[in-house]
Amino acid sequence: MLTYHALGYYGFLGIPAALAVARLMPAGSPARRILTRAALGALLLIAAIVALSY
């Protein structure tokens, strides 16, 4: 079960780590684009879940 506590840990630990790894990749590489889009998607998903819970 995905809880708000788990969302906080995913946001606090997972997304910054993904963005840090993306910065190490060469500019314009497909892996960098996929990783940054996945991080943005995760942020949008977290924001939508929190917004719809109120």
N, C-alpha and C positions, 0 to 999 in steps of 0.2 A: 504494500500500500504506500502510495506517495503522499507524504504529509508536508505541511508547511516547513517543518523542521528539516526534512530532507531537501526540499527546494532551496532552503537557505544554504545548506552544505554544498549542493550542486553549484549554486551561484557563487559561493564564496571560494570554493576550491577548484571546481572544474573549469569555469569560464575564464578566469584570469590565466590559468595554466595553458589553456588552449590558445589564448591570444599571445601569450609569451612564446609558445612554440611556433605560432604563425609568424611572429616577427623574426624568428631565426631562419625561416625558409626564404628562398630567393623570391624577389618581387615578380609577380606575374605567373608563378607556378600554379598548376592546377590544384595541388595539395593545399597551398595557402588559401586559394579562393574557397575551396570546399570547407576548410577548417574555420575560416572567418565567417562564412555563411552559416555554418552549424552553430557557432557561438552566438551569432545574432539571432538565429532561430530559437535557440535556448532562452535567450533573454526575452524575446517576444512571447514565448510560451509561458514563462514564469510571470511576466507582467499580465498576460491574459488570465491566467488562473487566479492571480491575486485580485485583479479587477472584477472578475465575475463572481468572486466569493462574497462581495459586499452587496 
